[in-house]
Amino acid sequence: MNVSSALVPIAVGAVAVVLLLGLVNMLRGGSANTSQKLMRLRVVLQFVAILVILGVLWWRAG
């Protein structure tokens, strides 16, 4: 397994973990501020994951 094969699952997994943390916080009635921070982090991680996926596709095509 090379680095590019490992990056995509790591990026997608990070998004999933933050999403689940945000949902758990919201369902437990946690701080709205914490939920907001987690959802902002999720959006940033989604952007990074998309860049990683596009980068890996570009790398493999070349």
LUMLUMDREN-2810 file (N, C-alpha, C; in Angstrom, 1 decimal):
<atoms>
<atom><aa>M</aa><ch>A</ch><at>N</at><xx>0.9</xx><yy>-1.2</yy><zz>0.0</zz></atom>
<atom><aa>M</aa><ch>A</ch><at>CA</at><xx>0.0</xx><yy>0.0</yy><zz>0.0</zz></atom>
<atom><aa>M</aa><ch>A</ch><at>C</at><xx>0.9</xx><yy>1.2</yy><zz>0.0</zz></atom>
<atom><aa>N</aa><ch>A</ch><at>N</at><xx>0.7</xx><yy>2.1</yy><zz>-1.0</zz></atom>
<atom><aa>N</aa><ch>A</ch><at>CA</at><xx>1.5</xx><yy>3.3</yy><zz>-1.0</zz></atom>
<atom><aa>N</aa><ch>A</ch><at>C</at><xx>0.8</xx><yy>4.5</yy><zz>-0.3</zz></atom>
<atom><aa>V</aa><ch>A</ch><at>N</at><xx>1.5</xx><yy>5.6</yy><zz>-0.2</zz></atom>
<atom><aa>V</aa><ch>A</ch><at>CA</at><xx>1.0</xx><yy>6.7</yy><zz>0.5</zz></atom>
<atom><aa>V</aa><ch>A</ch><at>C</at><xx>-0.4</xx><yy>7.2</yy><zz>-0.1</zz></atom>
<atom><aa>S</aa><ch>A</ch><at>N</at><xx>-0.5</xx><yy>7.3</yy><zz>-1.4</zz></atom>
<atom><aa>S</aa><ch>A</ch><at>CA</at><xx>-1.7</xx><yy>7.8</yy><zz>-2.0</zz></atom>
<atom><aa>S</aa><ch>A</ch><at>C</at><xx>-2.9</xx><yy>7.0</yy><zz>-1.7</zz></atom>
<atom><aa>S</aa><ch>A</ch><at>N</at><xx>-2.7</xx><yy>5.7</yy><zz>-1.5</zz></atom>
<atom><aa>S</aa><ch>A</ch><at>CA</at><xx>-3.8</xx><yy>4.8</yy><zz>-1.2</zz></atom>
<atom><aa>S</aa><ch>A</ch><at>C</at><xx>-4.2</xx><yy>4.9</yy><zz>0.2</zz></atom>
<atom><aa>A</aa><ch>A</ch><at>N</at><xx>-3.4</xx><yy>5.4</yy><zz>1.1</zz></atom>
<atom><aa>A</aa><ch>A</ch><at>CA</at><xx>-3.7</xx><yy>5.6</yy><zz>2.5</zz></atom>
<atom><aa>A</aa><ch>A</ch><at>C</at><xx>-4.3</xx><yy>6.9</yy><zz>2.8</zz></atom>
<atom><aa>L</aa><ch>A</ch><at>N</at><xx>-4.0</xx><yy>7.9</yy><zz>2.0</zz></atom>
<atom><aa>L</aa><ch>A</ch><at>CA</at><xx>-4.5</xx><yy>9.3</yy><zz>2.3</zz></atom>
<atom><aa>L</aa><ch>A</ch><at>C</at><xx>-6.0</xx><yy>9.4</yy><zz>2.1</zz></atom>
<atom><aa>V</aa><ch>A</ch><at>N</at><xx>-6.6</xx><yy>8.8</yy><zz>1.2</zz></atom>
<atom><aa>V</aa><ch>A</ch><at>CA</at><xx>-8.0</xx><yy>9.0</yy><zz>0.9</zz></atom>
<atom><aa>V</aa><ch>A</ch><at>C</at><xx>-8.8</xx><yy>8.4</yy><zz>2.1</zz></atom>
<atom><aa>P</aa><ch>A</ch><at>N</at><xx>-8.6</xx><yy>7.2</yy><zz>2.6</zz></atom>
<atom><aa>P</aa><ch>A</ch><at>CA</at><xx>-9.3</xx><yy>6.7</yy><zz>3.7</zz></atom>
<atom><aa>P</aa><ch>A</ch><at>C</at><xx>-9.1</xx><yy>7.5</yy><zz>5.0</zz></atom>
<atom><aa>I</aa><ch>A</ch><at>N</at><xx>-7.9</xx><yy>8.0</yy><zz>5.2</zz></atom>
<atom><aa>I</aa><ch>A</ch><at>CA</at><xx>-7.6</xx><yy>8.8</yy><zz>6.4</zz></atom>
<atom><aa>I</aa><ch>A</ch><at>C</at><xx>-8.4</xx><yy>10.1</yy><zz>6.3</zz></atom>
<atom><aa>A</aa><ch>A</ch><at>N</at><xx>-8.4</xx><yy>10.8</yy><zz>5.1</zz></atom>
<atom><aa>A</aa><ch>A</ch><at>CA</at><xx>-9.2</xx><yy>12.0</yy><zz>5.0</zz></atom>
<atom><aa>A</aa><ch>A</ch><at>C</at><xx>-10.7</xx><yy>11.8</yy><zz>5.2</zz></atom>
<atom><aa>V</aa><ch>A</ch><at>N</at><xx>-11.2</xx><yy>10.8</yy><zz>4.6</zz></atom>
<atom><aa>V</aa><ch>A</ch><at>CA</at><xx>-12.6</xx><yy>10.5</yy><zz>4.7</zz></atom>
<atom><aa>V</aa><ch>A</ch><at>C</at><xx>-13.0</xx><yy>10.1</yy><zz>6.1</zz></atom>
<atom><aa>G</aa><ch>A</ch><at>N</at><xx>-12.1</xx><yy>9.3</yy><zz>6.8</zz></atom>
<atom><aa>G</aa><ch>A</ch><at>CA</at><xx>-12.3</xx><yy>8.9</yy><zz>8.1</zz></atom>
<atom><aa>G</aa><ch>A</ch><at>C</at><xx>-12.3</xx><yy>10.1</yy><zz>9.1</zz></atom>
<atom><aa>A</aa><ch>A</ch><at>N</at><xx>-11.4</xx><yy>11.1</yy><zz>8.9</zz></atom>
<atom><aa>A</aa><ch>A</ch><at>CA</at><xx>-11.4</xx><yy>12.3</yy><zz>9.7</zz></atom>
<atom><aa>A</aa><ch>A</ch><at>C</at><xx>-12.7</xx><yy>13.0</yy><zz>9.6</zz></atom>
<atom><aa>V</aa><ch>A</ch><at>N</at><xx>-13.2</xx><yy>13.1</yy><zz>8.4</zz></atom>
<atom><aa>V</aa><ch>A</ch><at>CA</at><xx>-14.5</xx><yy>13.8</yy><zz>8.2</zz></atom>
<atom><aa>V</aa><ch>A</ch><at>C</at><xx>-15.6</xx><yy>13.1</yy><zz>9.0</zz></atom>
<atom><aa>A</aa><ch>A</ch><at>N</at><xx>-15.6</xx><yy>11.8</yy><zz>8.9</zz></atom>
<atom><aa>A</aa><ch>A</ch><at>CA</at><xx>-16.6</xx><yy>11.0</yy><zz>9.5</zz></atom>
<atom><aa>A</aa><ch>A</ch><at>C</at><xx>-16.5</xx><yy>11.1</yy><zz>11.1</zz></atom>
<atom><aa>V</aa><ch>A</ch><at>N</at><xx>-15.3</xx><yy>11.1</yy><zz>11.6</zz></atom>
<atom><aa>V</aa><ch>A</ch><at>CA</at><xx>-15.2</xx><yy>11.2</yy><zz>13.0</zz></atom>
<atom><aa>V</aa><ch>A</ch><at>C</at><xx>-15.7</xx><yy>12.5</yy><zz>13.6</zz></atom>
<atom><aa>V</aa><ch>A</ch><at>N</at><xx>-15.3</xx><yy>13.6</yy><zz>12.9</zz></atom>
<atom><aa>V</aa><ch>A</ch><at>CA</at><xx>-15.8</xx><yy>14.9</yy><zz>13.3</zz></atom>
<atom><aa>V</aa><ch>A</ch><at>C</at><xx>-17.3</xx><yy>15.0</yy><zz>13.2</zz></atom>
<atom><aa>L</aa><ch>A</ch><at>N</at><xx>-17.8</xx><yy>14.5</yy><zz>12.1</zz></atom>
<atom><aa>L</aa><ch>A</ch><at>CA</at><xx>-19.3</xx><yy>14.5</yy><zz>11.9</zz></atom>
<atom><aa>L</aa><ch>A</ch><at>C</at><xx>-20.0</xx><yy>13.8</yy><zz>13.1</zz></atom>
<atom><aa>L</aa><ch>A</ch><at>N</at><xx>-19.5</xx><yy>12.6</yy><zz>13.4</zz></atom>
<atom><aa>L</aa><ch>A</ch><at>CA</at><xx>-20.1</xx><yy>11.8</yy><zz>14.5</zz></atom>
<atom><aa>L</aa><ch>A</ch><at>C</at><xx>-19.9</xx><yy>12.5</yy><zz>15.9</zz></atom>
<atom><aa>L</aa><ch>A</ch><at>N</at><xx>-18.8</xx><yy>13.1</yy><zz>16.1</zz></atom>
<atom><aa>L</aa><ch>A</ch><at>CA</at><xx>-18.6</xx><yy>13.9</yy><zz>17.3</zz></atom>
<atom><aa>L</aa><ch>A</ch><at>C</at><xx>-19.6</xx><yy>15.1</yy><zz>17.4</zz></atom>
<atom><aa>G</aa><ch>A</ch><at>N</at><xx>-19.8</xx><yy>15.7</yy><zz>16.3</zz></atom>
<atom><aa>G</aa><ch>A</ch><at>CA</at><xx>-20.8</xx><yy>16.8</yy><zz>16.3</zz></atom>
<atom><aa>G</aa><ch>A</ch><at>C</at><xx>-22.2</xx><yy>16.3</yy><zz>16.6</zz></atom>
<atom><aa>L</aa><ch>A</ch><at>N</at><xx>-22.5</xx><yy>15.2</yy><zz>16.0</zz></atom>
<atom><aa>L</aa><ch>A</ch><at>CA</at><xx>-23.9</xx><yy>14.7</yy><zz>16.2</zz></atom>
<atom><aa>L</aa><ch>A</ch><at>C</at><xx>-24.1</xx><yy>14.2</yy><zz>17.6</zz></atom>
<atom><aa>V</aa><ch>A</ch><at>N</at><xx>-23.1</xx><yy>13.5</yy><zz>18.1</zz></atom>
<atom><aa>V</aa><ch>A</ch><at>CA</at><xx>-23.2</xx><yy>13.1</yy><zz>19.5</zz></atom>
<atom><aa>V</aa><ch>A</ch><at>C</at><xx>-23.3</xx><yy>14.3</yy><zz>20.5</zz></atom>
<atom><aa>N</aa><ch>A</ch><at>N</at><xx>-22.5</xx><yy>15.3</yy><zz>20.3</zz></atom>
<atom><aa>N</aa><ch>A</ch><at>CA</at><xx>-22.6</xx><yy>16.5</yy><zz>21.1</zz></atom>
<atom><aa>N</aa><ch>A</ch><at>C</at><xx>-24.0</xx><yy>17.1</yy><zz>21.0</zz></atom>
<atom><aa>M</aa><ch>A</ch><at>N</at><xx>-24.6</xx><yy>17.2</yy><zz>19.8</zz></atom>
<atom><aa>M</aa><ch>A</ch><at>CA</at><xx>-25.9</xx><yy>17.8</yy><zz>19.6</zz></atom>
<atom><aa>M</aa><ch>A</ch><at>C</at><xx>-27.0</xx><yy>16.9</yy><zz>20.2</zz></atom>
<atom><aa>L</aa><ch>A</ch><at>N</at><xx>-26.9</xx><yy>15.6</yy><zz>20.1</zz></atom>
<atom><aa>L</aa><ch>A</ch><at>CA</at><xx>-27.9</xx><yy>14.7</yy><zz>20.6</zz></atom>
<atom><aa>L</aa><ch>A</ch><at>C</at><xx>-27.9</xx><yy>14.6</yy><zz>22.1</zz></atom>
<atom><aa>R</aa><ch>A</ch><at>N</at><xx>-26.7</xx><yy>14.8</yy><zz>22.7</zz></atom>
<atom><aa>R</aa><ch>A</ch><at>CA</at><xx>-26.6</xx><yy>14.8</yy><zz>24.2</zz></atom>
<atom><aa>R</aa><ch>A</ch><at>C</at><xx>-27.0</xx><yy>16.2</yy><zz>24.8</zz></atom>
<atom><aa>G</aa><ch>A</ch><at>N</at><xx>-27.3</xx><yy>17.1</yy><zz>24.0</zz></atom>
<atom><aa>G</aa><ch>A</ch><at>CA</at><xx>-27.6</xx><yy>18.5</yy><zz>24.5</zz></atom>
<atom><aa>G</aa><ch>A</ch><at>C</at><xx>-26.4</xx><yy>19.3</yy><zz>24.9</zz></atom>
<atom><aa>G</aa><ch>A</ch><at>N</at><xx>-25.3</xx><yy>19.0</yy><zz>24.3</zz></atom>
<atom><aa>G</aa><ch>A</ch><at>CA</at><xx>-24.1</xx><yy>19.7</yy><zz>24.6</zz></atom>
<atom><aa>G</aa><ch>A</ch><at>C</at><xx>-24.1</xx><yy>21.2</yy><zz>24.2</zz></atom>
<atom><aa>S</aa><ch>A</ch><at>N</at><xx>-23.0</xx><yy>21.8</yy><zz>24.4</zz></atom>
<atom><aa>S</aa><ch>A</ch><at>CA</at><xx>-22.8</xx><yy>23.2</yy><zz>24.0</zz></atom>
<atom><aa>S</aa><ch>A</ch><at>C</at><xx>-23.1</xx><yy>23.5</yy><zz>22.5</zz></atom>
<atom><aa>A</aa><ch>A</ch><at>N</at><xx>-23.9</xx><yy>24.4</yy><zz>22.2</zz></atom>
<atom><aa>A</aa><ch>A</ch><at>CA</at><xx>-24.1</xx><yy>24.8</yy><zz>20.9</zz></atom>
<atom><aa>A</aa><ch>A</ch><at>C</at><xx>-22.8</xx><yy>25.4</yy><zz>20.2</zz></atom>
<atom><aa>N</aa><ch>A</ch><at>N</at><xx>-22.0</xx><yy>26.0</yy><zz>21.0</zz></atom>
<atom><aa>N</aa><ch>A</ch><at>CA</at><xx>-20.7</xx><yy>26.5</yy><zz>20.6</zz></atom>
<atom><aa>N</aa><ch>A</ch><at>C</at><xx>-19.8</xx><yy>25.4</yy><zz>20.1</zz></atom>
<atom><aa>T</aa><ch>A</ch><at>N</at><xx>-19.8</xx><yy>24.3</yy><zz>20.9</zz></atom>
<atom><aa>T</aa><ch>A</ch><at>CA</at><xx>-19.0</xx><yy>23.2</yy><zz>20.5</zz></atom>
<atom><aa>T</aa><ch>A</ch><at>C</at><xx>-19.5</xx><yy>22.5</yy><zz>19.2</zz></atom>
<atom><aa>S</aa><ch>A</ch><at>N</at><xx>-20.8</xx><yy>22.4</yy><zz>19.1</zz></atom>
<atom><aa>S</aa><ch>A</ch><at>CA</at><xx>-21.3</xx><yy>21.8</yy><zz>17.9</zz></atom>
<atom><aa>S</aa><ch>A</ch><at>C</at><xx>-21.0</xx><yy>22.7</yy><zz>16.7</zz></atom>
<atom><aa>Q</aa><ch>A</ch><at>N</at><xx>-21.1</xx><yy>24.0</yy><zz>16.8</zz></atom>
<atom><aa>Q</aa><ch>A</ch><at>CA</at><xx>-20.7</xx><yy>24.9</yy><zz>15.8</zz></atom>
<atom><aa>Q</aa><ch>A</ch><at>C</at><xx>-19.3</xx><yy>24.8</yy><zz>15.3</zz></atom>
<atom><aa>K</aa><ch>A</ch><at>N</at><xx>-18.4</xx><yy>24.7</yy><zz>16.3</zz></atom>
<atom><aa>K</aa><ch>A</ch><at>CA</at><xx>-16.9</xx><yy>24.5</yy><zz>16.0</zz></atom>
<atom><aa>K</aa><ch>A</ch><at>C</at><xx>-16.7</xx><yy>23.2</yy><zz>15.3</zz></atom>
<atom><aa>L</aa><ch>A</ch><at>N</at><xx>-17.3</xx><yy>22.1</yy><zz>15.8</zz></atom>
<atom><aa>L</aa><ch>A</ch><at>CA</at><xx>-17.1</xx><yy>20.8</yy><zz>15.1</zz></atom>
<atom><aa>L</aa><ch>A</ch><at>C</at><xx>-17.7</xx><yy>20.8</yy><zz>13.7</zz></atom>
<atom><aa>M</aa><ch>A</ch><at>N</at><xx>-18.8</xx><yy>21.5</yy><zz>13.5</zz></atom>
<atom><aa>M</aa><ch>A</ch><at>CA</at><xx>-19.3</xx><yy>21.5</yy><zz>12.1</zz></atom>
<atom><aa>M</aa><ch>A</ch><at>C</at><xx>-18.5</xx><yy>22.4</yy><zz>11.2</zz></atom>
<atom><aa>R</aa><ch>A</ch><at>N</at><xx>-17.9</xx><yy>23.4</yy><zz>11.7</zz></atom>
<atom><aa>R</aa><ch>A</ch><at>CA</at><xx>-16.9</xx><yy>24.2</yy><zz>10.9</zz></atom>
<atom><aa>R</aa><ch>A</ch><at>C</at><xx>-15.7</xx><yy>23.4</yy><zz>10.6</zz></atom>
<atom><aa>L</aa><ch>A</ch><at>N</at><xx>-15.2</xx><yy>22.6</yy><zz>11.6</zz></atom>
<atom><aa>L</aa><ch>A</ch><at>CA</at><xx>-14.1</xx><yy>21.8</yy><zz>11.3</zz></atom>
<atom><aa>L</aa><ch>A</ch><at>C</at><xx>-14.4</xx><yy>20.7</yy><zz>10.3</zz></atom>
<atom><aa>R</aa><ch>A</ch><at>N</at><xx>-15.6</xx><yy>20.2</yy><zz>10.3</zz></atom>
<atom><aa>R</aa><ch>A</ch><at>CA</at><xx>-16.1</xx><yy>19.2</yy><zz>9.3</zz></atom>
<atom><aa>R</aa><ch>A</ch><at>C</at><xx>-16.0</xx><yy>19.8</yy><zz>7.9</zz></atom>
<atom><aa>V</aa><ch>A</ch><at>N</at><xx>-16.5</xx><yy>21.0</yy><zz>7.8</zz></atom>
<atom><aa>V</aa><ch>A</ch><at>CA</at><xx>-16.5</xx><yy>21.6</yy><zz>6.4</zz></atom>
<atom><aa>V</aa><ch>A</ch><at>C</at><xx>-15.0</xx><yy>21.8</yy><zz>5.9</zz></atom>
<atom><aa>V</aa><ch>A</ch><at>N</at><xx>-14.1</xx><yy>22.2</yy><zz>6.8</zz></atom>
<atom><aa>V</aa><ch>A</ch><at>CA</at><xx>-12.7</xx><yy>22.3</yy><zz>6.4</zz></atom>
<atom><aa>V</aa><ch>A</ch><at>C</at><xx>-12.1</xx><yy>21.0</yy><zz>6.0</zz></atom>
<atom><aa>L</aa><ch>A</ch><at>N</at><xx>-12.4</xx><yy>20.0</yy><zz>6.8</zz></atom>
<atom><aa>L</aa><ch>A</ch><at>CA</at><xx>-11.9</xx><yy>18.6</yy><zz>6.5</zz></atom>
<atom><aa>L</aa><ch>A</ch><at>C</at><xx>-12.5</xx><yy>18.1</yy><zz>5.3</zz></atom>
<atom><aa>Q</aa><ch>A</ch><at>N</at><xx>-13.8</xx><yy>18.4</yy><zz>5.0</zz></atom>
<atom><aa>Q</aa><ch>A</ch><at>CA</at><xx>-14.4</xx><yy>17.9</yy><zz>3.7</zz></atom>
<atom><aa>Q</aa><ch>A</ch><at>C</at><xx>-13.6</xx><yy>18.6</yy><zz>2.5</zz></atom>
<atom><aa>F</aa><ch>A</ch><at>N</at><xx>-13.3</xx><yy>19.8</yy><zz>2.6</zz></atom>
<atom><aa>F</aa><ch>A</ch><at>CA</at><xx>-12.5</xx><yy>20.5</yy><zz>1.6</zz></atom>
<atom><aa>F</aa><ch>A</ch><at>C</at><xx>-11.2</xx><yy>19.9</yy><zz>1.4</zz></atom>
<atom><aa>V</aa><ch>A</ch><at>N</at><xx>-10.5</xx><yy>19.6</yy><zz>2.5</zz></atom>
<atom><aa>V</aa><ch>A</ch><at>CA</at><xx>-9.2</xx><yy>18.9</yy><zz>2.4</zz></atom>
<atom><aa>V</aa><ch>A</ch><at>C</at><xx>-9.4</xx><yy>17.5</yy><zz>1.8</zz></atom>
<atom><aa>A</aa><ch>A</ch><at>N</at><xx>-10.4</xx><yy>16.8</yy><zz>2.2</zz></atom>
<atom><aa>A</aa><ch>A</ch><at>CA</at><xx>-10.6</xx><yy>15.4</yy><zz>1.7</zz></atom>
<atom><aa>A</aa><ch>A</ch><at>C</at><xx>-10.8</xx><yy>15.5</yy><zz>0.2</zz></atom>
<atom><aa>I</aa><ch>A</ch><at>N</at><xx>-11.6</xx><yy>16.5</yy><zz>-0.3</zz></atom>
<atom><aa>I</aa><ch>A</ch><at>CA</at><xx>-11.8</xx><yy>16.6</yy><zz>-1.7</zz></atom>
<atom><aa>I</aa><ch>A</ch><at>C</at><xx>-10.5</xx><yy>16.9</yy><zz>-2.5</zz></atom>
<atom><aa>L</aa><ch>A</ch><at>N</at><xx>-9.7</xx><yy>17.8</yy><zz>-1.9</zz></atom>
<atom><aa>L</aa><ch>A</ch><at>CA</at><xx>-8.4</xx><yy>18.1</yy><zz>-2.5</zz></atom>
<atom><aa>L</aa><ch>A</ch><at>C</at><xx>-7.5</xx><yy>16.9</yy><zz>-2.5</zz></atom>
<atom><aa>V</aa><ch>A</ch><at>N</at><xx>-7.5</xx><yy>16.1</yy><zz>-1.4</zz></atom>
<atom><aa>V</aa><ch>A</ch><at>CA</at><xx>-6.7</xx><yy>14.8</yy><zz>-1.4</zz></atom>
<atom><aa>V</aa><ch>A</ch><at>C</at><xx>-7.2</xx><yy>13.9</yy><zz>-2.5</zz></atom>
<atom><aa>I</aa><ch>A</ch><at>N</at><xx>-8.5</xx><yy>13.7</yy><zz>-2.6</zz></atom>
<atom><aa>I</aa><ch>A</ch><at>CA</at><xx>-9.1</xx><yy>12.8</yy><zz>-3.6</zz></atom>
<atom><aa>I</aa><ch>A</ch><at>C</at><xx>-8.7</xx><yy>13.2</yy><zz>-5.0</zz></atom>
<atom><aa>L</aa><ch>A</ch><at>N</at><xx>-8.9</xx><yy>14.5</yy><zz>-5.3</zz></atom>
<atom><aa>L</aa><ch>A</ch><at>CA</at><xx>-8.5</xx><yy>15.0</yy><zz>-6.6</zz></atom>
<atom><aa>L</aa><ch>A</ch><at>C</at><xx>-7.0</xx><yy>14.9</yy><zz>-6.9</zz></atom>
<atom><aa>G</aa><ch>A</ch><at>N</at><xx>-6.2</xx><yy>15.2</yy><zz>-5.8</zz></atom>
<atom><aa>G</aa><ch>A</ch><at>CA</at><xx>-4.7</xx><yy>15.0</yy><zz>-6.0</zz></atom>
<atom><aa>G</aa><ch>A</ch><at>C</at><xx>-4.3</xx><yy>13.6</yy><zz>-6.3</zz></atom>
<atom><aa>V</aa><ch>A</ch><at>N</at><xx>-4.9</xx><yy>12.6</yy><zz>-5.6</zz></atom>
<atom><aa>V</aa><ch>A</ch><at>CA</at><xx>-4.6</xx><yy>11.2</yy><zz>-5.8</zz></atom>
<atom><aa>V</aa><ch>A</ch><at>C</at><xx>-5.1</xx><yy>10.8</yy><zz>-7.2</zz></atom>
<atom><aa>L</aa><ch>A</ch><at>N</at><xx>-6.3</xx><yy>11.3</yy><zz>-7.7</zz></atom>
<atom><aa>L</aa><ch>A</ch><at>CA</at><xx>-6.7</xx><yy>11.0</yy><zz>-9.0</zz></atom>
<atom><aa>L</aa><ch>A</ch><at>C</at><xx>-5.8</xx><yy>11.6</yy><zz>-10.1</zz></atom>
<atom><aa>W</aa><ch>A</ch><at>N</at><xx>-5.3</xx><yy>12.8</yy><zz>-9.8</zz></atom>
<atom><aa>W</aa><ch>A</ch><at>CA</at><xx>-4.4</xx><yy>13.4</yy><zz>-10.8</zz></atom>
<atom><aa>W</aa><ch>A</ch><at>C</at><xx>-3.1</xx><yy>12.7</yy><zz>-10.8</zz></atom>
<atom><aa>W</aa><ch>A</ch><at>N</at><xx>-2.6</xx><yy>12.3</yy><zz>-9.6</zz></atom>
<atom><aa>W</aa><ch>A</ch><at>CA</at><xx>-1.3</xx><yy>11.6</yy><zz>-9.5</zz></atom>
<atom><aa>W</aa><ch>A</ch><at>C</at><xx>-1.3</xx><yy>10.3</yy><zz>-10.3</zz></atom>
<atom><aa>R</aa><ch>A</ch><at>N</at><xx>-2.4</xx><yy>9.5</yy><zz>-10.1</zz></atom>
<atom><aa>R</aa><ch>A</ch><at>CA</at><xx>-2.6</xx><yy>8.2</yy><zz>-10.7</zz></atom>
<atom><aa>R</aa><ch>A</ch><at>C</at><xx>-2.8</xx><yy>8.3</yy><zz>-12.2</zz></atom>
<atom><aa>A</aa><ch>A</ch><at>N</at><xx>-3.4</xx><yy>9.4</yy><zz>-12.7</zz></atom>
<atom><aa>A</aa><ch>A</ch><at>CA</at><xx>-3.6</xx><yy>9.6</yy><zz>-14.1</zz></atom>
<atom><aa>A</aa><ch>A</ch><at>C</at><xx>-2.3</xx><yy>9.9</yy><zz>-14.9</zz></atom>
<atom><aa>G</aa><ch>A</ch><at>N</at><xx>-1.4</xx><yy>10.5</yy><zz>-14.1</zz></atom>
<atom><aa>G</aa><ch>A</ch><at>CA</at><xx>-0.2</xx><yy>11.0</yy><zz>-14.8</zz></atom>
<atom><aa>G</aa><ch>A</ch><at>C</at><xx>0.9</xx><yy>10.1</yy><zz>-14.9</zz></atom>
</atoms>
